[in-house]
């Protein structure tokens, strides 16, 4: 009986921890992240991309770090989109079905809504990152000493991160 109680208490205490941790990114999140990072690398140029995401001495891990970060953000965006769509669907079921549904019976309205909202959130974050990298590049070029003083070690990555957080 004591063992059963111990197992139940342990299980009950572990559920909140699992809920806080969230779900890991899906394969689709990771695949989308790879495309997003490739487009960011092209838009920013490789040196800015490496400076933004790389963490090792030669910044060669930039692409992997980008994919990891974007995949997590994609999963979070999908969860946020589902919440937004659920609220919109509950507020006006008929209007929601007409706006997002497909065909005469408005099939897949919820799935289509989540997809569209997720795409918008992801695109906004990618654009914010690209713009932040360009702003940081200009700021660094204008006064490298002040830039390094302001942002410290790994200055460029910290600058990009700070500007993205401020924009969103």
Secondary structure, DSSP 4 states (H G I P E B T S, - for coil): -HHHHHHHHHHHHHHHHHHHH-PPPPHHHHHHHHHHHHHHHHHH-HHHHHHHH--STT-TTHHHHHHHHHHHHHHHHHHHHHHHHHHHHHH-HHHHHHHH-BTTTTBTHHHHHHHHHHHHHHHHHHHHHHHHHHHHHHHHHH-HHHHHHHH-TTHHHHHHHHHHHHH-
